[in-house]
Amino acid sequence: MPHPNTAVSGSAADAHATASRRVTAAHDAVAPALARARDSLVGLSHALHADPELAWEEVRAARRLCGLLDDLGYDVTPGIADLPTAFAATTGSGPLHVAICAEYDALPGLGHACGHNMIAAMAVGAATVLRPLADDLGLRVTVLGTPAEEGGGGKIYLLERGAFDGVHAAMMVHPGPVDVAEAEPFAVSHLRVRFHGKGAHAAAYPEQGINAADAFTVSQVAIGLLRQQLPMSTRVHGVQTRGGEAPNAIPELTEGRWYVRAADLAQLDVIEQRVRRCFEAGALATGSELEIEPESPPYAEFVNDPGLVAFYRSHAQALGRRFPAGDPAGRMNRASTDMGNVSRVIPAMHPYIGIDSLPAVNHQQEFAAHCVSSAADAAVLDGAAAMAHVVVDAATSPELRTRLLGEEG
């Protein structure tokens, strides 16, 4: 006579086997789905690259992405959070809600020299894979269109205005010279600086002028000297965007944009005050009036979710990716991002995917050219695949799924 627990044990074993097959089938679906979508995804990356739009002006990029996601069957809402070039595209009705962030703004004068064209294509690629899998895996997947990462802080406004509410995990993959699994971005503040002086003829009436350009000179000398006493975990850099109108006219208005970076928000607050005093010194020395205003809320340091990062590393390596140790090019992972603010509220990952660009690095014209290379096209598919695999793991790993569901944003 069979033991009374035999049927129960058999049922449990069958259920486990069924669940295991479901997970395997979901992972196995990733590569074929991306192979079918390859031309569309590479075409998207190249089209965005050829039509760069600056922060808050990404009208065509947002429209293009919304159209593709709508064609995939996502429920698309443009202009979310009162941001005209932001959007949300959602599929699935499961309890675990994962957000994949798409960036698509370009740099002034440099185009897509940070590879945001690839970020958008990778997000759409992951969305392509996950659309038919979401309900079966107990998922809700949202692609969030996040404008103005290059100094505008789009994700911070989306976070503050509720676009990430109910999200349990957020992710994106960013291009770089080499692969880096665990991002370590600085916190950063973006400052717009103006000096108001008084114009005068530089030869005939120099004593009647107040030289706003000299105020910048004094300030930059002070900042240069300050750097000697700054911690290694800080950076201060900027450009003067307006320095005067004519050599024989004393400049009455000068402007610049400056970034202050630090290991975290607490250190950033201290260092920024010291930098502001350098600009105050320029105003005091010349008699100019100083105006400083933030271009966006401060970007926070990034907090990596160890579970998401571990799964990403594993899948990226299975795709043939390698993570070099100690390579100077890996310093790109110290670049700042508004994804840091998201990571302080929601478990997140922000790995870098290499495009074999060395010696070219981010924010160079040469790097922009590499962002539509064959290596970049391969990275689009690998980044999309790795994210899709991580989402499947988040949905099916009991430990990670339980933890994420307990850490709702």
Disulfide bonds with the S-S distance in Angstrom:
none
